[in-house]
Amino acid sequence: MASRKFPHLFPAALGKYPGDALWSLMVFIGLAFIQPRASTGRLSLLAFAISCAVEFSQIYQEPWINAIRHTTIGHLVLGSVFSWIDMAAYAVGVLIGAVFDILSRSRLTRLYAR
């Protein structure tokens, strides 16, 4: 939310995309908490699929769902306008999550191997 509230914290060239990357990273982290034994690949695939599914849901524009999207939580969860470019931002967010997951798993493996 801070990336949208304080856009001056990011380079202007990035536009709104840091928020999209952070959103998909949040999905990745949420899935990792729900499924701690899942592989990094599985978490990545699920997080990206969920992020893309929510993006594609924005094509559906009916009054009842638009009313939800006009609330703060509805807008944060469901977004509002479909954009293909958002999927690239989602991929970046999931990639960041995957890298941290791989690094933390290898560090834990080394720690427990002692």
C-alpha positions in Angstrom: 0.0 0.0 0.0 2.9 2.3 0.7 4.1 2.1 -2.9 0.8 3.7 -4.0 0.5 6.1 -1.0 4.1 7.3 -1.3 5.1 6.9 -5.0 7.9 9.4 -4.6 9.8 6.6 -2.8 10.3 4.8 -6.1 11.7 6.0 -9.4 9.0 7.6 -11.5 9.8 5.4 -14.4 8.5 2.4 -12.4 5.1 3.9 -12.2 2.6 1.8 -10.2 4.4 -1.5 -10.9 6.3 -1.8 -7.6 2.9 -2.2 -5.9 2.0 -5.0 -8.3 5.3 -6.8 -7.7 4.8 -6.4 -3.9 1.3 -7.7 -4.2 2.4 -11.0 -5.9 5.3 -11.2 -3.4 2.6 -11.0 -0.7 0.7 -13.9 -2.4 3.9 -15.9 -2.5 4.7 -15.3 1.2 1.1 -16.1 2.2 1.2 -19.4 0.3 4.6 -20.2 1.9 3.0 -19.8 5.3 0.0 -21.9 4.4 2.2 -24.6 2.7 5.6 -24.4 4.4 6.7 -27.8 2.9 5.8 -26.8 -0.7 8.7 -26.5 -3.1 9.8 -23.1 -4.3 8.6 -24.0 -7.8 5.1 -25.0 -6.6 4.9 -21.8 -4.5 6.0 -19.7 -7.5 3.6 -21.3 -9.9 0.7 -20.9 -7.5 1.5 -17.3 -6.6 1.8 -16.4 -10.3 -1.4 -18.2 -11.2 -3.4 -16.5 -8.5 -2.0 -13.1 -9.4 -2.8 -13.6 -13.1 -6.3 -15.0 -12.2 -7.0 -11.9 -10.2 -5.7 -9.7 -13.1 -7.9 -11.5 -15.6 -10.9 -11.2 -13.3 -10.6 -7.4 -13.9 -12.0 -8.0 -17.4 -15.3 -8.9 -15.8 -17.0 -5.6 -15.2 -20.4 -6.0 -13.6 -22.0 -3.6 -11.1 -21.9 -6.0 -8.1 -18.2 -6.7 -8.4 -17.4 -3.1 -9.3 -19.1 -2.1 -6.1 -16.7 -4.3 -4.2 -13.7 -2.9 -6.2 -14.7 0.6 -5.2 -14.1 -0.3 -1.5 -10.5 0.1 -0.2 -10.1 -3.6 0.6 -11.8 -4.6 -2.7 -9.5 -2.5 -4.7 -6.4 -3.8 -2.9 -7.4 -7.4 -3.4 -9.2 -7.3 -6.8 -7.7 -4.3 -8.5 -9.7 -2.5 -11.1 -8.3 -2.3 -14.7 -6.8 -5.2 -16.6 -3.3 -4.7 -18.0 -1.0 -7.2 -19.6 2.0 -5.3 -18.2 0.9 -6.0 -14.7 1.8 -9.7 -15.3 5.4 -8.8 -15.8 5.4 -7.0 -12.4 3.8 -10.1 -10.9 6.5 -12.2 -12.3 9.2 -10.0 -10.8 7.5 -10.2 -7.4 7.2 -13.9 -7.5 10.9 -14.2 -8.7 12.0 -12.1 -5.7 10.0 -14.4 -3.4 11.5 -17.5 -5.0 15.1 -16.2 -4.7 14.6 -15.4 -1.0 12.9 -18.8 -0.5 15.8 -20.7 -2.1 18.4 -18.7 -0.2 16.6 -19.2 3.2 16.1 -22.9 2.5 19.8 -23.4 1.7 20.8 -21.4 4.8 18.5 -23.5 7.0 19.9 -26.7 5.4 23.4 -25.6 6.2 22.5 -24.5 9.7 20.9 -27.9 10.5 23.7 -29.9 8.9 26.1 -28.7 11.6 
